[in-house]
């Protein structure tokens, strides 16, 4: 074999190895992009479906707590449905557009605005993870009823279980904190809110906007809220990293992190997602690098 042929063969092998390493690294990065829930489906998979929703608008409205009263609420960032306002109801949401990549997800998501040194921080975006509650049998989960409203987290920041359901973290880190940690540039700040995953089977709302839903415990729903529904974990990504920040939520201190949800999904599409992804034990959707900051 000539020297030129030998050099060419070595170069070809080197390029092949490099391409293989790059491909495997990309696959590992994709795997890290999916935040893993704790349950497993009937096929041994980790069931979930994931929806990315860009920031839509910021306003002092809250159609759950202050319906019909524009400007009566603290400032919120809205994601998903582009029409969400104090006057929103199920009918108006269903005919409106969405910032979500899944265009049949016209649900309304919102959370108190974050301030840094007194200035509103525009979020990078949000990600909604729909999963079984920890230990809950995925085959028992029912889709949300149309128009179901929920509040996740504790707006007062006083709950002893606040860290379980509302917390801060850096990027996709498993380390959750009650207050914003100092994050590196490649893993900026996220607020994470876990919504209730059990429903009373009757009401889409209640006087306190909380009592009609509950959190499962040890893989079971309480008898008063016996219907398992998808556990929505909602994350808001912010362009916040490094030192020198003075952060505060519009609802008060940083421990008051919470979020709101109105189910205005196309109901047929939601039912398909619950069946194909949760009941059948599939992982549907991978969070893009854009969403992870």
Secondary structure, DSSP 8 states (H G I E B T S, - for coil): --HHHHHHHHHHHHHHHHHHHHHHHHHHHHHHHS---S---TTSS--EEEEEE-EEEEES--TTTSTT-TT-S--EEEEEBTT-STT--HHHHHTS-BSBSSTT---EEEEE-EEETTEE----EEEEEEE--TT--GGG-B---TT-EEEEE-TTS--TTHHHHEEEEETT-S--BSS-----TTS-EEEEEE---EE-SS-S--TTSSTTEE--BTTB--GGG-EEB-EEEEEEE-S--SS---EEETTBSGGG-EEEEE--S-HHHHHHHIIIIIITT-EE----TTTT-
